[in-house]
C-alpha cells in the first residue's frame, strides 16, 4: 500500500505532466493505463478544480516572483501544498509543508526547498491561522 508520501510524489509527477502538456487533470488521468493511488488522484483533481484560487494565494505571497517564472516543479509543489492547506484540513500543516520541502529538495533546484518552505508557511498563516508551525 502506497504511503501519503508516495501519493504526493505521484501527484507531483502528474501535476507536472498536466502543466507540460497543457492537459486538464481529468483527461490525463483518463489516459493512464493504471489509476494512481486515490490520494494522488484527489490531489491532482483538487488542484485542477481550485487552480484559480490556489494561484491567487501563491501569487499573493510570492514576493517578487511571478507564478509563470517559477520552476515548473516548484509551481506544482506549491499548488499541491496550497491545496492541502486550504482544502484538506485534516492533514497537519507541518506534514504538508515538510513533505513539499522534501520533494522540492529531491526533485528541483538547490534553493527550492527553502523557497517552498517560506511560501507555504506564509500561505498557511492565512488559510490555517489556528495552526502553530514549528520555528
Residue, then its C-alpha position, 0 to 999 in steps of 0.5 A: x500500500x502506497x504511503x501519503x508520501x508516495x501519493x504526493x510524489x505521484x501527484x507531483x509527477x502528474x501535476x507536472x505532466x498536466x502543466x507540460x502538456x497543457x492537459x486538464x487533470x481529468x483527461x490525463x488521468x483518463x489516459x493512464x493505463x493504471x489509476x494512481x493511488x486515490x490520494x494522488x488522484x484527489x490531489x491532482x483533481x483538487x488542484x485542477x478544480x481550485x487552480x484559480x484560487x490556489x494561484x491567487x494565494x501563491x501569487x499573493x505571497x510570492x514576493x517578487x516572483x511571478x507564478x509563470x517564472x517559477x520552476x515548473x516543479x516548484x509551481x506544482x509543489x506549491x499548488x499541491x501544498x496550497x491545496x492541502x492547506x486550504x482544502x484538506x484540513x485534516x492533514x497537519x500543516x507541518x506534514x504538508x509543508x515538510x513533505x513539499x520541502x522534501x520533494x522540492x529538495x529531491x526533485x528541483x533546484x538547490x534553493x527550492x526547498x527553502x523557497x517552498x518552505x517560506x511560501x507555504x508557511x506564509x500561505x498557511x498563516x492565512x488559510x490555517x491561522x489556528x495552526x502553530x508551525x514549528x520555528 
